[in-house]
Amino acid sequence: MKAIVIGGSGQIGGWLLRHLADRGSDAVGTFATVAYPGLYPLKASDREAAASWLRQQAPDVVFYPAGFTWVDGCEHDPATARASNLEEPLNLARVTADIGGRFVYFSTDYVFRGVNGPDSEESPPDPPNVYGTAKLDAERAIAGELGDRALIVRTSWVYGPERQGKNFAYQVIRRLIAGEPVMVPSDQRSSPSYGPDVALAAIRLVEDGHSGLFHVAGPEVLSRPDFARAIAKGFGFDLEPIGSKPTAELGQGAPRPLQGGLLTPRLDAVLPGLMRPVSTSIDDFLRRLNHDDGWNDPRVISSA
Ligand SMILES: NC(=O)c1ccc[n+]([C@@H]2O[C@H](COP(=O)([O-])OP(=O)(O)OC[C@H]3O[C@@H](n4cnc5c(N)ncnc54)[C@H](OP(=O)(O)O)[C@@H]3O)[C@@H](O)[C@H]2O)c1
């Protein structure tokens, strides 16, 4: 299988590339602004250049774990949010369909209002913010145009080893190492999803010929404070610096789903047990940091 990963420098993209290589696939990844060896420079906003390069590559499958993923930034810049999360992937999805390939778009539980979560694939979406609206419109446009060549993977609260070291687990660990308090929303709940497992599930779904909409998320719904405590405990830190406040007092730029999270009945039917719970995943996170190379280690504080 020849695969392209648009956003290979990102969290899920890094794991897609690692798993694809381990499984013997011919995979090429791209970066937009953060270069790593072996990645091809591609900005999906350069629409013609990106389309032409993709056509030349002639992949069987394109994974698109990319876009403008900063939820509060999207709220302040809706034009970029729509371009980056809807129009640019749709452009490359059309090219992929033209050359007979399959396209995997990564979406989010933020397509749900989050008043009655966790939600399944059957729940009616109702995004609370600009980011979620652009993602939902992209899901619909890509699935509508590509039919069974499209796989839509919704995930949530992704964490685990990554090269850029940006995810919530890194933020918690770095603050604890610095001796700073960790203040998280007391009233947000969702499904923590281990990045290596999210990527593997997406690849397995493609390999097994699935299309359509799949929720790919961890098996537990946790509050942010409980998730932060699980990370701190797993990494051997005292839990005392972890505090919480209601979302309304935190001044986040975009409204968030509060009772969020994803039920995964479709994934469970075809790949049962693939998504690991937080405690097992954190053991794996530590094992990989200690024995695997290439990932940013949040315990190593740069002097720069
Ligand atoms: N992380 C989560 O908790 C979460 C939850 C739900 C859904 N998702 C979705 O899952 C996907 C992957 O998330 P992630 O956490 O892996 O994201 P990430 O770490 O922020 O990575 C985003 C990737 O997109 C690339 N990118 C950004 N703008 C681009 C552009 N205009 N053209 C081409 N590439 C561009 C980035 O490149 P550079 O870094 O090189 O600039 C990076 O490789 C996203 O679509 C996100 O919406 C994530």
The ligand as an SDF file (V2000), in Angstrom:
LIG
                    3D

 48 52  0  0  0  0  0  0  0  0999 V2000
   -5.1380   16.2400   19.2380 N   0  0  0  0  0  0  0  0  0  0  0  0
   -6.4050   16.0260   19.5980 C   0  0  0  0  0  0  0  0  0  0  0  0
   -6.7350   15.9550   20.8000 O   0  0  0  0  0  0  0  0  0  0  0  0
   -7.4590   15.8610   18.5390 C   0  0  0  0  0  0  0  0  0  0  0  0
   -8.7630   15.6230   18.9440 C   0  0  0  0  0  0  0  0  0  0  0  0
   -9.7480   15.4740   17.9730 C   0  0  0  0  0  0  0  0  0  0  0  0
   -9.4270   15.5590   16.6310 C   0  0  0  0  0  0  0  0  0  0  0  0
   -8.1470   15.8060   16.2600 N   0  0  0  0  0  0  0  0  0  0  0  0
   -7.8660   15.9410   14.8250 C   0  0  0  0  0  0  0  0  0  0  0  0
   -6.8610   15.0210   14.4720 O   0  0  0  0  0  0  0  0  0  0  0  0
   -5.9860   15.5840   13.4990 C   0  0  0  0  0  0  0  0  0  0  0  0
   -4.5460   15.4530   13.9620 C   0  0  0  0  0  0  0  0  0  0  0  0
   -4.4100   16.0640   15.2380 O   0  0  0  0  0  0  0  0  0  0  0  0
   -2.9650   16.2080   15.8820 P   0  0  0  0  0  0  0  0  0  0  0  0
   -3.1380   16.4010   17.3410 O   0  0  0  0  0  0  0  0  0  0  0  0
   -2.0630   15.1440   15.3800 O   0  0  0  0  0  0  0  0  0  0  0  0
   -2.5430   17.6070   15.2340 O   0  0  0  0  0  0  0  0  0  0  0  0
   -1.1460   18.3580   15.3040 P   0  0  0  0  0  0  0  0  0  0  0  0
   -0.1740   17.6370   16.1550 O   0  0  0  0  0  0  0  0  0  0  0  0
   -1.4720   19.7910   15.5960 O   0  0  0  0  0  0  0  0  0  0  0  0
   -0.6290   18.2400   13.8000 O   0  0  0  0  0  0  0  0  0  0  0  0
   -1.2290   18.9600   12.7710 C   0  0  0  0  0  0  0  0  0  0  0  0
   -0.4390   18.6800   11.5120 C   0  0  0  0  0  0  0  0  0  0  0  0
   -1.0200   19.4310   10.4490 O   0  0  0  0  0  0  0  0  0  0  0  0
    0.0390   20.0780    9.7350 C   0  0  0  0  0  0  0  0  0  0  0  0
   -0.5380   21.2380    9.0940 N   0  0  0  0  0  0  0  0  0  0  0  0
   -1.0490   22.3400    9.6730 C   0  0  0  0  0  0  0  0  0  0  0  0
   -1.4890   23.2060    8.7350 N   0  0  0  0  0  0  0  0  0  0  0  0
   -1.2370   22.6140    7.5370 C   0  0  0  0  0  0  0  0  0  0  0  0
   -1.4490   22.9960    6.1930 C   0  0  0  0  0  0  0  0  0  0  0  0
   -2.0130   24.1770    5.8640 N   0  0  0  0  0  0  0  0  0  0  0  0
   -1.0580   22.1570    5.2160 N   0  0  0  0  0  0  0  0  0  0  0  0
   -0.4890   20.9560    5.5000 C   0  0  0  0  0  0  0  0  0  0  0  0
   -0.2570   20.5380    6.7640 N   0  0  0  0  0  0  0  0  0  0  0  0
   -0.6390   21.3670    7.7610 C   0  0  0  0  0  0  0  0  0  0  0  0
    1.0550   20.3970   10.8160 C   0  0  0  0  0  0  0  0  0  0  0  0
    2.3160   20.6700   10.2350 O   0  0  0  0  0  0  0  0  0  0  0  0
    3.4640   21.5160   11.0310 P   0  0  0  0  0  0  0  0  0  0  0  0
    3.3540   21.1390   12.4760 O   0  0  0  0  0  0  0  0  0  0  0  0
    4.7250   21.0540   10.3490 O   0  0  0  0  0  0  0  0  0  0  0  0
    3.1560   22.9520   10.7950 O   0  0  0  0  0  0  0  0  0  0  0  0
    1.0240   19.0900   11.5930 C   0  0  0  0  0  0  0  0  0  0  0  0
    1.8060   18.1180   10.9390 O   0  0  0  0  0  0  0  0  0  0  0  0
   -6.4290   17.0210   13.2850 C   0  0  0  0  0  0  0  0  0  0  0  0
   -7.1520   17.1000   12.0830 O   0  0  0  0  0  0  0  0  0  0  0  0
   -7.3240   17.3140   14.4760 C   0  0  0  0  0  0  0  0  0  0  0  0
   -8.3610   18.1990   14.1200 O   0  0  0  0  0  0  0  0  0  0  0  0
   -7.1500   15.9500   17.1750 C   0  0  0  0  0  0  0  0  0  0  0  0
  1  2  1  0
  2  3  2  0
  2  4  1  0
  4  5  1  0
  4 48  2  0
  5  6  2  0
  6  7  1  0
  7  8  2  0
  8  9  1  0
  8 48  1  0
  9 10  1  0
  9 46  1  0
 10 11  1  0
 11 12  1  0
 11 44  1  0
 12 13  1  0
 13 14  1  0
 14 15  2  0
 14 16  1  0
 14 17  1  0
 17 18  1  0
 18 19  2  0
 18 20  1  0
 18 21  1  0
 21 22  1  0
 22 23  1  0
 23 24  1  0
 23 42  1  0
 24 25  1  0
 25 26  1  0
 25 36  1  0
 26 27  1  0
 26 35  1  0
 27 28  2  0
 28 29  1  0
 29 30  1  0
 29 35  2  0
 30 31  1  0
 30 32  2  0
 32 33  1  0
 33 34  2  0
 34 35  1  0
 36 37  1  0
 36 42  1  0
 37 38  1  0
 38 39  2  0
 38 40  1  0
 38 41  1  0
 42 43  1  0
 44 45  1  0
 44 46  1  0
 46 47  1  0
M  CHG  2   8   1  16  -1
M  END
$$$$
